[in-house]
């Protein structure tokens, strides 16, 4: 069954226009985000009765928005669930350790700050100029998964948004020659954790506007933020150019990711091309027969 994503906004608005159109407290924008997050939760069965959800908080605009909208939905959701904000302090130089605890205490949400010096590991292992994201992500994921298992969390919520999902699709397409992406909900490789992305339908531009309205205390990532030649940044520049030239294109691509037609692609593992239109019960010749020039020459000789 295909999941149809929400339609794009009929008119592309600038960030300034979006903020101005919203009420002073951003309620109009908050209403749209609550609707989109609520729909993603419902479409993919992200949160159930009694869930204990670990909201991974990095200090960036995306995770702040995720936590804020989930807290709003928690008050009127049809099911009861628990939210705990969890941050991994990776011991980056000059990291403002007081910011997140101060913010989380001010809004009265349960939280935990984990400490693990992944920064030193990444900078020691990865050669200068090489991409740090892959190793950093693995180390961060390992620490968060371990804590989730210890504390009995049933879901792990991440702040990836619609544009992240589209960008990951193009990264895999352009650099890894495969059609795959970042699903809104997945089971970890070891089968122990369910990861959810409630912002799957939310545009990054809306998150930027919402973070500005809410004045979240954003903490920049000094580890990878300066790496301008990352493949993801190349894809982001391409997507931004497309959106400027043809507003709504990214939304169209996002909708396409929820409407897959295996028979109209080329993967024999997903569709039975061998059996398609096959006459009779004779077995189909395997690839080596077709690729073996000697066999073909022998067959031609026998026919002659």
VOBA-1610 file (N, C-alpha, C; in pm, whole numbers, padded with zeros to 5 digits, always signed):
BEGIN
Unk+00084-00120+00000Unk+00000+00000+00000Unk+00087+00124+00000Unk+00057+00218-00090Unk+00136+00340-00099Unk+00088+00443+00000Unk+00180+00516+00055Unk+00147+00628+00144Unk+00158+00757+00066Unk+00049+00834+00061Unk+00049+00960-00012Unk+00086+01072+00082Unk+00193+01141+00050Unk+00241+01248+00136Unk+00156+01373+00116Unk+00154+01464+00213Unk+00074+01586+00202Unk+00115+01668+00082Unk+00017+01735+00022Unk+00044+01819-00094Unk+00131+01937-00055Unk+00204+01987-00153Unk+00288+02104-00128Unk+00201+02227-00107Unk+00261+02327-00044Unk+00191+02454-00031Unk+00165+02510-00172Unk+00044+02562-00201Unk+00013+02609-00336Unk+00102+02723-00382Unk+00151+02803-00289Unk+00237+02916-00324Unk+00364+02909-00241Unk+00477+02917-00308Unk+00605+02914-00239Unk+00627+03048-00170Unk+00647+03048-00040Unk+00667+03172+00034Unk+00809+03179+00087Unk+00859+03300+00100Unk+00993+03318+00156Unk+00987+03297+00305Unk+01104+03278+00367Unk+01108+03260+00511Unk+01050+03380+00584Unk+01082+03499+00532Unk+01031+03620+00596Unk+00880+03626+00586Unk+00824+03587+00468Unk+00680+03590+00450Unk+00613+03490+00542Unk+00674+03372+00557Unk+00614+03269+00642Unk+00606+03317+00785Unk+00714+03376+00835Unk+00715+03423+00973Unk+00615+03536+00992Unk+00608+03625+00891Unk+00518+03739+00903Unk+00373+03693+00901Unk+00344+03588+00819Unk+00207+03542+00807Unk+00162+03472+00934Unk+00256+03419+01010Unk+00221+03349+01132Unk+00185+03449+01240Unk+00108+03402+01338Unk+00082+03485+01454Unk+00214+03511+01522Unk+00220+03615+01610Unk+00345+03648+01676Unk+00410+03529+01746Unk+00331+03437+01797Unk+00389+03323+01867Unk+00410+03203+01774Unk+00388+03225+01645Unk+00411+03116+01550Unk+00304+03009+01552Unk+00184+03041+01601Unk+00083+02938+01617Unk+00036+02880+01484Unk+00027+02965+01381Unk-00017+02912+01252Unk+00083+02811+01197Unk+00210+02845+01210Unk+00315+02753+01166Unk+00315+02629+01253Unk+00297+02646+01384Unk+00293+02532+01476Unk+00178+02439+01442Unk+00064+02496+01402Unk-00051+02414+01365Unk-00018+02327+01244Unk+00047+02386+01144Unk+00085+02309+01026Unk+00183+02198+01063Unk+00281+02229+01146Unk+00378+02127+01186Unk+00313+02015+01266Unk+00223+02052+01357Unk+00153+01948+01435Unk+00073+01856+01342Unk+00009+01915+01242Unk-00068+01835+01147Unk+00022+01739+01070Unk+00135+01789+01021Unk+00225+01705+00942Unk+00289+01596+01026Unk+00331+01630+01147Unk+00392+01530+01235Unk+00286+01427+01278Unk+00167+01474+01312Unk+00061+01382+01350Unk+00026+01287+01238Unk+00025+01338+01115Unk-00007+01252+01003Unk+00102+01147+00980Unk+00228+01188+00992Unk+00337+01092+00976Unk+00329+00983+01082Unk+00300+01022+01206Unk+00288+00924+01314Unk+00178+00825+01283Unk+00064+00875+01233Unk-00048+00787+01201Unk-00020+00700+01080Unk+00037+00758+00974Unk+00062+00683+00850Unk+00156+00566+00871Unk+00255+00583+00957Unk+00357+00480+00973Unk+00352+00410+01109Unk+00250+00438+01190Unk+00238+00371+01319Unk+00358+00396+01407Unk+00400+00522+01417Unk+00525+00551+01486Unk+00515+00540+01638Unk+00403+00582+01695Unk+00390+00585+01840Unk+00263+00512+01882Unk+00276+00423+01981Unk+00163+00342+02028Unk+00139+00366+02176Unk+00030+00313+02223Unk-00007+00323+02364Unk+00106+00268+02452Unk+00146+00347+02551Unk+00247+00302+02646Unk+00391+00313+02600Unk+00415+00369+02482Unk+00553+00382+02433Unk+00635+00474+02524Unk+00762+00439+02536Unk+00860+00523+02601Unk+00955+00570+02492Unk+00944+00698+02454Unk+01013+00750+02336Unk+01136+00830+02377Unk+01250+00790+02324Unk+01373+00865+02344Unk+01387+00965+02229Unk+01380+01094+02260Unk+01394+01199+02159Unk+01540+01243+02157Unk+01610+01211+02050Unk+01752+01243+02041Unk+01768+01392+02012Unk+01828+01463+02105Unk+01840+01608+02097Unk+01986+01646+02076Unk+02015+01706+01961Unk+02154+01742+01929Unk+02185+01886+01966Unk+02082+01970+01975Unk+02103+02112+01994Unk+02085+02189+01865Unk+02046+02118+01758Unk+02020+02182+01629Unk+01872+02213+01613Unk+01837+02289+01510Unk+01700+02333+01487Unk+01603+02216+01469Unk+01649+02109+01403Unk+01560+01998+01372Unk+01516+01923+01499Unk+01611+01889+01584Unk+01576+01812+01703Unk+01500+01896+01805Unk+01530+02028+01812Unk+01450+02116+01898Unk+01305+02117+01851Unk+01285+02130+01721Unk+01149+02134+01666Unk+01079+02001+01690Unk+01150+01891+01671Unk+01092+01759+01695Unk+01041+01747+01838Unk+01124+01781+01934Unk+01084+01770+02074Unk+00966+01862+02104Unk+00971+01984+02055Unk+00866+02081+02082Unk+00730+02034+02029Unk+00727+01985+01905Unk+00601+01942+01845Unk+00550+01814+01912Unk+00639+01722+01946Unk+00595+01600+02015Unk+00535+01631+02152Unk+00594+01728+02220Unk+00538+01768+02351Unk+00399+01826+02334Unk+00377+01902+02225Unk+00244+01957+02200Unk+00144+01846+02168Unk+00186+01751+02084Unk+00096+01642+02047Unk+00066+01549+02164Unk+00163+01535+02254Unk+00146+01446+02369Unk+00025+01486+02454Unk-00006+01617+02457Unk-00114+01666+02542Unk-00252+01626+02491Unk-00265+01600+02361Unk-00397+01568+02307Unk-00398+01441+02221Unk-00290+01363+02228Unk-00281+01241+02148Unk-00384+01138+02194Unk-00429+01051+02105Unk-00526+00947+02141Unk-00464+00833+02223Unk-00332+00835+02238Unk-00264+00732+02319Unk-00172+00802+02418Unk-00144+00733+02527Unk-00052+00786+02628Unk+00088+00734+02598Unk+00186+00825+02600Unk+00325+00785+02578Unk+00417+00880+02654Unk+00537+00831+02680Unk+00635+00906+02758Unk+00743+00961+02666Unk+00789+01082+02695Unk+00897+01144+02619Unk+01015+01175+02711Unk+01135+01138+02667Unk+01257+01172+02739Unk+01357+01225+02636Unk+01406+01345+02659Unk+01507+01403+02570Unk+01645+01352+02611Unk+01722+01306+02513Unk+01855+01252+02540Unk+01957+01319+02448Unk+02061+01373+02508Unk+02169+01436+02431Unk+02299+01363+02458Unk+02378+01346+02352Unk+02511+01288+02366Unk+02614+01400+02359Unk+02679+01427+02470Unk+02788+01524+02475Unk+02913+01454+02422Unk+02952+01489+02299Unk+03064+01422+02233Unk+03199+01485+02264Unk+03200+01579+02359Unk+03323+01643+02407Unk+03394+01722+02298Unk+03315+01790+02216Unk+03374+01880+02120Unk+03430+02002+02193Unk+03541+02056+02146Unk+03599+02174+02211Unk+03500+02291+02214Unk+03496+02358+02325Unk+03410+02476+02343Unk+03261+02445+02337Unk+03224+02319+02354Unk+03081+02285+02356Unk+03016+02346+02481Unk+02909+02424+02464Unk+02844+02490+02578Unk+02758+02392+02658Unk+02816+02327+02755Unk+02748+02218+02825Unk+02624+02264+02902Unk+02616+02391+02934Unk+02505+02439+03015Unk+02377+02465+02935Unk+02388+02478+02803Unk+02275+02524+02722Unk+02158+02426+02725Unk+02183+02302+02690Unk+02073+02205+02683Unk+02008+02177+02818Unk+02087+02150+02924Unk+02023+02130+03054Unk+01938+02249+03097Unk+01989+02369+03073Unk+01914+02488+03110Unk+01783+02498+03034Unk+01788+02472+02904Unk+01666+02479+02822Unk+01567+02370+02864Unk+01612+02248+02880Unk+01523+02137+02912Unk+01461+02153+03050Unk+01536+02205+03144Unk+01479+02234+03276Unk+01373+02343+03267Unk+01396+02441+03180Unk+01302+02553+03169Unk+01167+02510+03112Unk+01164+02403+03030Unk+01038+02357+02973Unk+00982+02237+03050Unk+01055+02192+03151Unk+01004+02087+03239Unk+00995+01949+03178Unk+01086+01915+03086Unk+01084+01782+03024Unk+01192+01695+03086Unk+01164+01566+03100Unk+01264+01472+03149Unk+01378+01462+03048Unk+01501+01455+03097Unk+01614+01449+03003Unk+01732+01376+03065Unk+01825+01340+02977Unk+01949+01276+03017Unk+02060+01324+02925Unk+02172+01365+02983Unk+02291+01403+02906Unk+02392+01290+02918Unk+02422+01224+02806Unk+02524+01120+02804Unk+02658+01184+02769Unk+02765+01130+02820Unk+02898+01183+02791Unk+02986+01073+02733Unk+03038+01099+02613Unk+03128+01004+02549Unk+03217+01081+02452Unk+03346+01068+02467Unk+03440+01146+02387Unk+03458+01084+02248Unk+03357+01097+02166Unk+03368+01049+02028Unk+03446+01148+01942Unk+03451+01272+01985Unk+03523+01375+01907Unk+03670+01336+01889Unk+03735+01297+01999Unk+03877+01260+01990Unk+03897+01139+01902Unk+03805+01044+01910Unk+03817+00923+01828Unk+03809+00958+01680Unk+03708+01038+01644Unk+03688+01074+01504Unk+03805+01155+01449Unk+03850+01255+01522Unk+03959+01338+01473Unk+04092+01262+01467Unk+04105+01159+01550Unk+04227+01079+01549Unk+04226+00978+01433Unk+04112+00920+01407Unk+04103+00811+01310Unk+04086+00861+01167Unk+04005+00963+01148Unk+03974+01011+01012Unk+04084+01106+00964Unk+04146+01078+00849Unk+04252+01166+00796Unk+04197+01307+00770Unk+04283+01405+00783Unk+04242+01543+00762Unk+04188+01562+00620Unk+04074+01628+00610Unk+04012+01653+00480Unk+03911+01548+00439Unk+03909+01433+00508Unk+03813+01328+00477Unk+03683+01351+00553Unk+03576+01289+00504Unk+03445+01305+00566Unk+03440+01237+00702Unk+03397+01310+00802Unk+03389+01257+00939Unk+03252+01200+00973Unk+03151+01233+00893Unk+03012+01204+00930Unk+02985+01055+00953Unk+03039+00969+00867Unk+03007+00827+00876Unk+03050+00768+01010Unk+03178+00788+01047Unk+03228+00734+01173Unk+03159+00801+01291Unk+03141+00933+01283Unk+03076+01006+01392Unk+02935+00952+01415Unk+02862+00926+01306Unk+02726+00876+01317Unk+02723+00737+01380Unk+02817+00652+01341Unk+02820+00516+01396Unk+02847+00519+01546Unk+02943+00600+01587Unk+02976+00608+01730Unk+02859+00667+01809Unk+02797+00770+01754Unk+02684+00833+01822Unk+02565+00735+01830Unk+02540+00666+01720Unk+02430+00570+01718Unk+02454+00458+01820Unk+02579+00410+01828Unk+02609+00304+01923Unk+02583+00346+02067Unk+02623+00467+02102Unk+02602+00517+02238Unk+02454+00533+02269Unk+02378+00586+02174Unk+02235+00608+02196Unk+02159+00475+02202Unk+02193+00382+02114Unk+02127+00252+02116Unk+02153+00179+02247Unk+02276+00187+02295Unk+02311+00121+02421Unk+02228+00177+02535Unk+02217+00308+02541Unk+02139+00371+02648Unk+01991+00337+02633Unk+01941+00335+02510Unk+01800+00301+02487Unk+01768+00161+02537Unk+01859+00067+02513Unk+01838-00070+02558Unk+01842-00079+02711Unk+01933-00007+02772Unk+01947-00010+02918Unk+01823+00048+02987Unk+01762+00149+02926Unk+01651+00221+02991Unk+01513+00175+02944Unk+01509+00079+02853Unk+01381+00024+02810Unk+01299+00114+02719Unk+01364+00197+02640Unk+01291+00279+02544Unk+01235+00190+02433Unk+01111+00216+02395Unk+01048+00137+02289Unk+01062+00201+02152Unk+01087+00331+02148Unk+01106+00402+02020Unk+01220+00504+02037Unk+01293+00525+01928Unk+01398+00626+01924Unk+01361+00726+01816Unk+01334+00850+01854Unk+01290+00953+01760Unk+01407+01040+01716Unk+01424+01052+01585Unk+01529+01134+01527Unk+01469+01252+01452Unk+01546+01359+01435Unk+01494+01483+01379Unk+01511+01500+01230Unk+01525+01393+01154Unk+01538+01407+01009Unk+01404+01451+00948Unk+01410+01546+00855Unk+01289+01602+00795Unk+01276+01559+00649Unk+01174+01612+00583Unk+01145+01574+00445Unk+01265+01592+00353Unk+01334+01705+00365Unk+01447+01733+00277Unk+01562+01637+00302Unk+01580+01593+00427Unk+01683+01492+00457Unk+01652+01361+00387Unk+01524+01322+00387Unk+01484+01197+00323Unk+01510+01202+00173Unk+01477+01315+00111Unk+01500+01330-00033Unk+01650+01333-00063Unk+01726+01407+00017Unk+01870+01417-00004Unk+01938+01280+00007Unk+01895+01199+00103Unk+01954+01066+00120Unk+01925+00978-00001Unk+01806+00991-00058Unk+01773+00917-00180Unk+01872+00952-00291Unk+01898+01081-00311Unk+01989+01122-00417Unk+02134+01084-00386Unk+02173+01088-00259Unk+02307+01044-00222Unk+02328+00898-00261Unk+02232+00813-00230Unk+02244+00672-00266Unk+02238+00651-00416Unk+02158+00732-00484Unk+02146+00720-00629Unk+02275+00763-00699Unk+02328+00880-00663Unk+02443+00936-00733Unk+02576+00873-00693Unk+02591+00839-00565Unk+02722+00796-00515Unk+02731+00648-00483Unk+02616+00579-00474Unk+02620+00437-00438Unk+02542+00349-00535Unk+02488+00407-00641Unk+02420+00332-00747Unk+02309+00241-00695Unk+02226+00295-00607Unk+02113+00217-00557Unk+01996+00310-00526Unk+01875+00255-00542Unk+01754+00330-00509Unk+01713+00295-00367Unk+01757+00375-00274Unk+01719+00355-00135Unk+01726+00491-00066Unk+01667+00498+00051Unk+01665+00626+00118Unk+01667+00612+00268Unk+01601+00705+00333Unk+01594+00711+00479Unk+01447+00693+00517Unk+01405+00574+00558Unk+01263+00551+00583Unk+01212+00624+00707Unk+01084+00661+00707Unk+01027+00727+00824Unk+01027+00639+00950Unk+01031+00509+00931Unk+01032+00416+01044Unk+01114+00294+01005Unk+01201+00249+01093Unk+01282+00131+01061Unk+01316+00052+01187Unk+01351-00072+01164Unk+01399-00160+01270Unk+01551-00167+01258Unk+01622-00146+01368Unk+01769-00149+01365Unk+01818-00286+01318Unk+01942-00289+01271Unk+01997-00413+01215Unk+01993-00528+01313Unk+02009-00500+01441Unk+02007-00608+01541Unk+01865-00642+01586Unk+01766-00573+01532Unk+01627-00602+01563Unk+01581-00557+01700Unk+01662-00477+01769Unk+01630-00440+01906Unk+01566-00301+01919Unk+01576-00218+01816Unk+01531-00080+01829Unk+01443-00039+01712Unk+01335+00033+01741Unk+01251+00092+01637Unk+01283+00240+01631Unk+01331+00285+01517Unk+01369+00424+01496Unk+01259+00494+01417Unk+01216+00610+01464Unk+01111+00684+01396Unk+01158+00824+01360Unk+01101+00878+01253Unk+01134+01013+01207Unk+01004+01091+01188Unk+00950+01144+01296Unk+00819+01212+01288Unk+00817+01337+01202Unk+00933+01394+01168Unk+00937+01513+01083Unk+00943+01477+00934Unk+00911+01353+00899Unk+00927+01304+00762Unk+00850+01386+00659Unk+00741+01452+00698Unk+00661+01531+00605Unk+00690+01682+00616Unk+00783+01721+00700Unk+00804+01863+00730Unk+00919+01920+00646Unk+00893+02036+00582Unk+00997+02104+00503Unk+01102+02166+00594Unk+01224+02166+00547Unk+01331+02228+00625Unk+01307+02378+00642Unk+01257+02444+00539Unk+01231+02587+00550Unk+01135+02619+00664Unk+01035+02534+00682Unk+00940+02556+00791Unk+01008+02537+00927Unk+01101+02444+00934Unk+01174+02423+01059Unk+01262+02543+01090Unk+01325+02599+00987Unk+01407+02719+01005Unk+01321+02832+01061Unk+01203+02851+01002Unk+01113+02956+01048Unk+01067+02931+01191Unk+01033+02805+01220Unk+00980+02772+01352Unk+01087+02791+01459Unk+01209+02750+01428Unk+01319+02767+01524Unk+01344+02915+01554Unk+01328+02999+01451Unk+01347+03142+01471Unk+01236+03201+01558Unk+01112+03159+01531Unk+00999+03207+01610Unk+01012+03165+01756Unk+01053+03041+01778Unk+01063+02987+01914Unk+01192+03028+01983Unk+01288+03079+01904Unk+01417+03123+01957Unk+01488+03010+02035Unk+01495+02895+01971Unk+01567+02783+02031Unk+01715+02819+02047Unk+01779+02777+02155Unk+01923+02804+02174Unk+02008+02707+02092Unk+02026+02738+01963Unk+02094+02649+01870Unk+02242+02634+01905Unk+02289+02509+01903Unk+02430+02479+01927Unk+02489+02426+01796Unk+02582+02497+01732Unk+02640+02450+01606Unk+02731+02330+01628Unk+02740+02245+01524Unk+02831+02130+01530Unk+02965+02172+01471Unk+03066+02186+01555Unk+03199+02228+01509Unk+03278+02114+01447Unk+03230+01991+01466Unk+03305+01876+01417Unk+03297+01866+01265Unk+03175+01877+01210Unk+03160+01857+01066Unk+03104+01978+00995Unk+03064+02081+01068Unk+02999+02194+01005Unk+03085+02267+00904Unk+03217+02255+00917Unk+03307+02328+00827Unk+03345+02248+00704Unk+03296+02125+00691Unk+03332+02041+00577Unk+03241+02073+00459Unk+03281+02167+00376Unk+03196+02217+00269Unk+03184+02121+00151Unk+03276+02028+00137Unk+03274+01941+00019Unk+03206+01808+00045Unk+03132+01797+00152Unk+03060+01673+00178Unk+02962+01645+00064Unk+02944+01517+00032Unk+02851+01480-00073Unk+02710+01530-00041Unk+02671+01525+00085Unk+02537+01571+00123Unk+02520+01720+00094Unk+02625+01797+00113Unk+02615+01940+00086Unk+02606+01966-00064Unk+02672+01883-00144Unk+02659+01896-00288Unk+02515+01871-00331Unk+02454+01767-00275Unk+02315+01736-00306Unk+02223+01848-00258Unk+02253+01903-00141Unk+02170+02011-00087Unk+02173+02132-00180Unk+02290+02166-00232Unk+02298+02279-00324Unk+02217+02252-00451Unk+02222+02129-00498Unk+02143+02092-00616Unk+01994+02105-00589Unk+01950+02055-00474Unk+01808+02063-00439Unk+01763+02207-00423Unk+01846+02290-00362Unk+01811+02431-00345Unk+01795+02499-00481Unk+01883+02466-00574Unk+01874+02525-00708Unk+01746+02481-00778Unk+01713+02354-00767Unk+01589+02304-00826Unk+01467+02377-00769Unk+01467+02394-00637Unk+01352+02455-00572Unk+01338+02603-00612Unk+01450+02670-00635Unk+01444+02808-00681Unk+01387+02816-00823Unk+01431+02722-00907Unk+01388+02723-01047Unk+01244+02673-01064Unk+01210+02568-00987Unk+01077+02507-00998Unk+01023+02481-00858Unk+00961+02580-00796Unk+00907+02561-00660Unk+00811+02443-00654Unk+00829+02360-00552Unk+00744+02243-00536Unk+00806+02114-00586Unk+00922+02122-00652Unk+00983+02001-00708Unk+01024+01904-00598Unk+01078+01954-00488Unk+01123+01864-00381Unk+01003+01793-00318Unk+00891+01862-00306Unk+00771+01798-00254Unk+00725+01686-00348Unk+00733+01710-00478Unk+00695+01608-00575Unk+00783+01484-00562Unk+00914+01506-00547Unk+01006+01393-00530Unk+00976+01320-00399Unk+00947+01397-00294Unk+00914+01337-00166Unk+00791+01248-00178Unk+00689+01294-00251Unk+00569+01213-00271Unk+00600+01086-00350Unk+00693+01098-00445Unk+00729+00982-00527Unk+00792+00871-00444Unk+00864+00909-00337Unk+00926+00808-00252Unk+00822+00722-00181Unk+00697+00769-00175Unk+00590+00691-00115Unk+00500+00625-00217Unk+00545+00619-00343Unk+00464+00558-00450Unk+00556+00480-00543Unk+00605+00367-00497Unk+00705+00288-00569Unk+00636+00184-00657Unk+00685+00169-00781Unk+00630+00071-00876Unk+00741-00027-00915Unk+00759-00138-00842Unk+00869-00232-00870Unk+00870-00284-01013Unk+00752-00306-01073Unk+00747-00362-01208Unk+00796-00263-01312Unk+00808-00134-01275Unk+00852-00033-01370Unk+00996+00010-01345Unk+01066-00067-01261Unk+01209-00047-01241Unk+01283-00167-01300Unk+01401-00199-01248Unk+01480-00304-01313Unk+01542-00402-01215Unk+01480-00421-01099Unk+01538-00509-00998Unk+01467-00644-00998Unk+01533-00750-01051Unk+01468-00882-01057Unk+01444-00943-00920Unk+01503-00886-00816Unk+01477-00936-00680Unk+01342-00887-00628Unk+01292-00776-00686Unk+01165-00720-00642Unk+01048-00757-00732Unk+01078-00796-00856Unk+00972-00829-00950Unk+01015-00948-01035Unk+00921-01038-01062Unk+00951-01162-01134Unk+00955-01137-01285Unk+01065-01078-01330Unk+01079-01054-01474Unk+01097-01185-01550Unk+01164-01284-01487Unk+01187-01412-01555Unk+01057-01481-01588Unk+00961-01472-01497Unk+00833-01539-01519Unk+00734-01458-01598Unk+00763-01332-01625Unk+00670-01243-01693Unk+00651-01284-01839Unk+00531-01325-01878Unk+00500-01359-02016Unk+00568-01484-02067Unk+00620-01565-01975Unk+00692-01685-02015Unk+00596-01788-02074Unk+00635-01849-02187Unk+00551-01949-02253Unk+00590-02089-02209Unk+00490-02170-02172Unk+00516-02308-02136Unk+00586-02324-02003Unk+00629-02447-01974Unk+00690-02479-01846Unk+00840-02502-01858Unk+00897-02471-01973Unk+01040-02495-01991Unk+01121-02402-01902Unk+01229-02452-01843Unk+01312-02367-01757Unk+01378-02256-01838Unk+01398-02143-01773Unk+01464-02029-01838Unk+01615-02046-01831Unk+01684-02022-01943Unk+01830-02033-01944Unk+01890-01933-01847Unk+01993-01977-01774Unk+02054-01885-01681Unk+02157-01797-01752Unk+02206-01696-01678Unk+02295-01597-01737Unk+02422-01655-01799Unk+02489-01751-01734Unk+02614-01803-01793Unk+02596-01854-01935Unk+02481-01915-01966Unk+02458-01967-02101Unk+02456-01854-02202Unk+02391-01744-02164Unk+02381-01631-02255Unk+02514-01556-02268Unk+02595-01562-02164Unk+02718-01484-02164Unk+02838-01563-02216Unk+02823-01693-02233Unk+02936-01777-02273Unk+02946-01779-02426Unk+03044-01707-02480Unk+03058-01698-02625Unk+03082-01835-02688Unk+03158-01920-02616Unk+03188-02052-02670Unk+03060-02132-02688Unk+02971-02125-02590Unk+02847-02200-02599Unk+02763-02151-02716Unk+02762-02018-02736Unk+02685-01961-02846Unk+02740-02009-02979Unk+02876-02010-02991Unk+02938-02056-03115Unk+02906-02202-03140Unk+02908-02285-03035Unk+02876-02427-03047Unk+02733-02446-03096Unk+02641-02369-03039Unk+02501-02380-03079Unk+02484-02343-03226Unk+02556-02236-03268Unk+02545-02194-03409Unk+02599-02304-03501Unk+02707-02369-03457Unk+02768-02474-03537Unk+02673-02592-03553Unk+02604-02625-03444Unk+02511-02738-03449Unk+02393-02708-03540Unk+02349-02583-03539Unk+02237-02544-03623Unk+02276-02551-03770Unk+02403-02509-03802Unk+02451-02513-03941Unk+02469-02654-03991
//
